[in-house]
Amino acid sequence: MPLISVVLGRLSQAFLLLIAMSLIGFIGVHSVGNPVFNVVNIETATPEDIHAATIALGLDQPIWRQYLAFIGNVVSGNFGTSYIYHLPAFELVMSKLPATLELASIAMLIAAPLGTGLGLLAGRRSGTLFDRTMVKASVSALSIPSFWLAMMLILVGAILTGWFPSGGRGLTASFLGQEWSFLTGNGLWHMVLPALALAIPNIALIARLSRSGTIEVENLDFTRFCRAKGLSSRRILLRHTLPNISVPIVTIIGLQFGGMLAFAVVVETIFSWPGVGKLLIDSIQLLDRPVVMATLTFIAVAFVALNALVDLFYAVLDPRVRLSS
Amino acid sequence: MTVEHVTAPLLRVQNLGLRHVSGSATTPILSDVSFELGRGEILGIIGESGAGKSTVGNAILGLLSPEFQQTSGTIEFNGKAIDGMTADERQTLRGRRISAIFQDHTASLDPLMSVGAQVEETCLTLDSSLSKREARARAIDLLARVGIPEPERRYRNYPHQFSGGQRQRVVIAIALAGSPDIIIADEPTSALDATVQKQVLELLKILVDETGVSIILVTHDMGVISEITNRVLVMRKGQVVEADRTATILDQPRHDYTKKLLAAVPRLRIPTRTVKAEDDGGQAGSSAIDGDQNPLLVAEGLSKQFAPQGFAWGIGRGKPRFGLRDVGIRLPRGSITGIVGESGSGKTTFGRILAGLDTAPTGRITIGEHAFNVSRSGRRSGLLGRVQMIFQDPSVSLNPRMTIGETLDESIRFGGRTGSSKEPADLAAMMDRLGLPRSLLARHPHQLSGGQKQRVCIARALLARPEIIVADEPTSALDVSVQAEIVGLLKDTIAERAMTMVFISHDLAIVQAMCSSVFIFKDGRIEDFGPTEFIFSRSDNPYTRALINARPQRFTC
């Protein structure tokens, strides 16, 4: 029965997290300003119009009543209707999700193997020219701001060479009722630069982690014993060192992936990639509370799910963590 | 020897010299090391830390890190020089011709791979003609040969599911996988308990008889040397000081250093068992201790259990393990009481609770008239300071950023507040008594030798003027020659001051030399106890007998 208690514990934690998040988000948006002025046309609206709109949006109620109404709606699966787009807020978020999901996935598919591989090689040969170059390059990659990196990529990859388009999703194909860019050649082509912009800092981060892990593991007795028993360095690196360094790497992959789903707003904006991050920022600026709350809820759920996946991976990877059957 | 190898020896090391280069500093590590190893021979290399004995093993394996440079000599295997080979050529030798066993069985195996897979991958690497199924069969066969019970079932288990001795057996199985000619065993039993050590040594001996493999056994322990080696190389500061047959070295050592090493090995005396044992058996011991109507310290009913560190949210948390179960002792005033046990027996936990460094949910400690609540931290209950502790490893129990003077001064000031004695502490006299030059006061711990550091730890404990001292394995991190000095010093200073001490150790001989009564711990319980003479001569407890019998025969008399 421990599995059930683990799952229950996890769910109750997620529930508390959602409550806290919704309170903070709700009060935050409320204190920024009155969304009514973004809903009505300021130039032409009469005080009566504004009053009517306020009542229509339920903004005349005290904040706690608004919050309770919101919670009540959420429980019945309704995040409300966007003040601006007049579409159900949750559907709006879901419609932006494919773009974000495919971009983040491709970026991580580039970053995870490349970062881990570079880190393994650098750690294996610590102190060599390759290692020192890798360390310096990763420091720069981590410290340059993402907007600058994105603009440089556009400058080099799109303007100077003309190899890649500078923005937009390109052609999309329909799959599972949503539009995806990665299913068309043209869409993939459009994805290269934004995915690189997201991947490069992650490559650096993962490579740093993997390098320090490799150095640590290579100093342990069992890798020395593996050499003594005649294994090749390649096999030691891939079969023994890699699994032993992967716990922190997978943790950071999970966190960074969640971050890309939610907060890739700079890259999404620069490359005009209509994703969730961009939607969130636009909605905050327009005080479109239902959309903000729907997005935040989605992000929180995504983080909880990713963390659960990461924990599951620990258990698969490490026999010491596995449930004793 | 010449009679034994008519043909060329299996391994010949001639005039080997090595140095360590880091930056501009070069340190000589080995100079002029020469020896030969015959087929089926067990050669022991003994020496204290820094003697370069492990470096010899690594040089033969080709596992030296690049900072080591060979300055002279050759290493010949089967008449062929191997020290000049490329890294790839060396790799093909490793496992197939020359393999290794390391000291730390916990660290020698990949924790994330099943034990069977680790043996199997070695078989596959070393013999590429094997199919996966054949490799598996061979791995199971190897596990059975080193004495792993039910190898088919244990095959899928992971290293943490094995005991220390079994893990070391798996390591031996892996070392055997390529049917090597030589196994370099670097302190193969130093991390094991005495009873297990004996079994592993016996296994190595059987394997030599069965397969004709040769073993180079690197160790600091004369006991291990005396048990299984044919010949011994005594090393000191990178040089071979003496080499001969084991019996000759043990009986007629020529070099002073060898004599010193031998003299320093604590010997266990087992008085002949008297017939009288019949009438006052097991209870004689307990009554002797209970008979002391005025003990200084009484500990009663101490229990503590550890919940194994599980994974987050309870995943993987197993059943709680008992650290201590209802343990109670009485310490007579002015005596040294020994606590003996193997790893995991709870002896260290017990010592820490006595010193107020750890808490126990149940139980009581009384010193004189004063009762202490052991479920509260030592600082709150007032136990801390009344009992001082001397720890195992002096290199990590002194603050590296404080000078020796500052450390001792702290102890004097702290002792002035909590200590029992009203007389002022005399730093200078203490330094003189412990043989510490006053010039050390201005130094930092890293500038001292291991023995000096442990003397400072003794001084630190004594200067706080405690009522009781708990010494937890105070000599096991030290070289043998230093061990004897420290044991003697500790015993004398305690006796001079008529202090009370608890001496925790896994080494029966040292306990016998120091203590007036002994408690034997096993799995968090007191398994046997009584006056030292009784325990060593007449105790009928099977576990006590097993511990005594696990001692190398050579050093028991």
HADDOCK unambig.tbl for C-alpha pairs under 7 A between the chains (distance, minus, plus):
assign (segid A and resid 6 and name CA) (segid B and resid 313 and name CA) 6.05 0.50 0.50
assign (segid A and resid 6 and name CA) (segid B and resid 314 and name CA) 6.82 0.50 0.50
assign (segid A and resid 220 and name CA) (segid B and resid 107 and name CA) 6.79 0.50 0.50
assign (segid A and resid 221 and name CA) (segid B and resid 107 and name CA) 5.27 0.50 0.50
assign (segid A and resid 221 and name CA) (segid B and resid 108 and name CA) 5.15 0.50 0.50
assign (segid A and resid 222 and name CA) (segid B and resid 107 and name CA) 5.50 0.50 0.50
assign (segid A and resid 222 and name CA) (segid B and resid 108 and name CA) 3.97 0.50 0.50
assign (segid A and resid 222 and name CA) (segid B and resid 109 and name CA) 5.10 0.50 0.50
assign (segid A and resid 222 and name CA) (segid B and resid 110 and name CA) 5.84 0.50 0.50
assign (segid A and resid 225 and name CA) (segid B and resid 108 and name CA) 5.89 0.50 0.50
assign (segid A and resid 228 and name CA) (segid B and resid 61 and name CA) 6.96 0.50 0.50
assign (segid A and resid 228 and name CA) (segid B and resid 94 and name CA) 5.65 0.50 0.50
assign (segid A and resid 228 and name CA) (segid B and resid 95 and name CA) 6.21 0.50 0.50
assign (segid A and resid 228 and name CA) (segid B and resid 99 and name CA) 5.81 0.50 0.50
assign (segid A and resid 228 and name CA) (segid B and resid 100 and name CA) 5.91 0.50 0.50
assign (segid A and resid 229 and name CA) (segid B and resid 94 and name CA) 5.88 0.50 0.50
assign (segid A and resid 229 and name CA) (segid B and resid 95 and name CA) 4.21 0.50 0.50
assign (segid A and resid 229 and name CA) (segid B and resid 99 and name CA) 5.81 0.50 0.50
assign (segid A and resid 229 and name CA) (segid B and resid 100 and name CA) 6.99 0.50 0.50
assign (segid A and resid 229 and name CA) (segid B and resid 122 and name CA) 6.67 0.50 0.50
assign (segid A and resid 229 and name CA) (segid B and resid 175 and name CA) 6.37 0.50 0.50
assign (segid A and resid 230 and name CA) (segid B and resid 91 and name CA) 5.73 0.50 0.50
assign (segid A and resid 230 and name CA) (segid B and resid 92 and name CA) 6.57 0.50 0.50
assign (segid A and resid 230 and name CA) (segid B and resid 94 and name CA) 4.69 0.50 0.50
assign (segid A and resid 230 and name CA) (segid B and resid 95 and name CA) 4.63 0.50 0.50
assign (segid A and resid 231 and name CA) (segid B and resid 125 and name CA) 6.43 0.50 0.50
assign (segid A and resid 240 and name CA) (segid B and resid 110 and name CA) 6.68 0.50 0.50
assign (segid A and resid 317 and name CA) (segid B and resid 112 and name CA) 6.99 0.50 0.50
assign (segid A and resid 318 and name CA) (segid B and resid 112 and name CA) 5.60 0.50 0.50
assign (segid A and resid 319 and name CA) (segid B and resid 112 and name CA) 6.32 0.50 0.50
assign (segid A and resid 319 and name CA) (segid B and resid 158 and name CA) 6.92 0.50 0.50
assign (segid A and resid 321 and name CA) (segid B and resid 311 and name CA) 5.88 0.50 0.50
assign (segid A and resid 321 and name CA) (segid B and resid 315 and name CA) 6.73 0.50 0.50
assign (segid A and resid 321 and name CA) (segid B and resid 316 and name CA) 5.16 0.50 0.50
assign (segid A and resid 322 and name CA) (segid B and resid 316 and name CA) 5.75 0.50 0.50
assign (segid A and resid 323 and name CA) (segid B and resid 315 and name CA) 6.21 0.50 0.50
assign (segid A and resid 323 and name CA) (segid B and resid 316 and name CA) 4.88 0.50 0.50
assign (segid A and resid 324 and name CA) (segid B and resid 316 and name CA) 6.58 0.50 0.50
